[in-house]
Amino acid sequence: MKVVVLGAGIIGISTAWYLLEQGHEVTVVDRQPDAALETSFANGAQISVSFCEPWANAGAPFKVAKWLLRDDSPLLFRPSLDPKQWIWGLSFLTQCSNAAFERNVEQLVQLGRYSHESLKTLVSQTGIEYERLERGILHFFSSQADFEAGAAGAEIMRRHGVDRRVLGRDEVLKIEPALAAFGRNIHGGTFTPSDESGDAKVFTQKLAQLCQQRGATFLYEHDILQLSRSGQQIDAVQIADVRSGKKRELRADAFVAAMGSFTPALVKPLGEFLNIYPAKGYSATLKLKKPEQASVVSLLDDTRKIAISRLGDSIRIAGTAELCGFDSDLSRPTSRTRCEALVKRYEELFPGVADLSETNYWTGLRPSTPTNIPYIGRSKKAANLWLNAGHGTLGWTHGAGSGHALAELMAGRRPPMEFNFYGSGF
């Protein structure tokens, strides 16, 4: 087939790769000048198959209410008049039960395992290097109550076949000695040895280059305007050159919408409703003054709900989510507060290790669903339109598998996992 992939983040590029593997003619369209320059650019760097709990749980509403007025809170909900925000929020509340949590965890673990195997095979085949560290993910707790809650969460994950180990303070420090300066504040942790970390932007851009070498056409710096439908089929997508404004139509046998938070607006005129809302996430990337004293194991700080990952001679601190629509401005007071809180926390954990004179702040819109489960499958409104969006904070974790799975579905094959694919026929 001739396939047009709309979006060049980790999801779109992974989809393009697996479509090329099946022999299709692929064109990728993105408004940016290169792949992975939006949500995939500077994320938390974790492949967190075993740390994939959905945000919605029985305790979430109380935490969100507690954090409502704090600019540096892990999850900041700023109520607005946007009906999409309220629809998303109310749907989120329906998922805040133990039964829904377990159901959603099962889905995320299934997709995560499939994706991790897909990633490992892909890396083995291509030799792509992206600051990969296969050291696991270590989650540490700064209070006894949080540690006990974390241990209970680990038990839930073990019921789903996840190897999450509960550790005392000394075991935490043995796995990551760099935490020694903060050690007296650590009450314990959990550890998943099979998880890993790496630079999603570097991986995605290198995979895009390999796609181009295999014959894929890339139309960068093109806005995606609208889909044209004829009956139950999409016959073209209208795009426009960012610089000249010149419009054109691309025709194909099939289309893949992988535009993250912008996917719902693209398919809404077709009558397709996707409950995806952007969660504004933040990160800081710091050069290391003392690399030998920096952490190597990828970390989760439970108190601040942030991820810390080593990327060569740099460290990436990422986390927090702000439900404020499509605002990606870093200059607002709230945004500066949230960025500075990441660096302040890192200095508390690892005093004097990073160079704080050059803080590379970033923000990205994570395409979040109330369940944290993405939409992967065929559109309900057009037989040749396929969806791959809504991965939230797990786009890097689920990227390879989501692309692999969608390419399989498009070939009429169901991937070997228990996952509720979107649309009919699967």
Secondary structure, 3 states (H helix, E strand, C coil): CEEEEECCCHHHHHHHHHHHHCCCEEEEECCCCCCCCCCCCCCCCEECCCCCCCCCCCCHHHHHHHHCCCCCCCEEECCCCCHHHHHHHHHHHHCCCHHHHHHHHHHHHHHHHHHHHHHHHHHHHHCCCCCCECCCEEEEECCHHHHHHHHHHHHHHHHCCCCCEEECHHHHHHHCHHHHHHHHHCCEEEEECCCEECCHHHHHHHHHHHHHHCCCEEECCEEEEEEEEECCEEEEEEEEECCCCCEEEEECCEEEECCHHHHHHHHHHHCCCCCCEEEEEEEEEEEECCHHHCCCCEEEECCCCEEEEEECCEEEEEEEEEECCCCCCCCCHHHHHHHHHHHHHHHHHCCCCECCCCCEEEEEEEEECCCCCCEEEECCCCCCEEEEECCHHHHHHHHHHHHHHHHHHHCCCCCCCCCCCECCCC
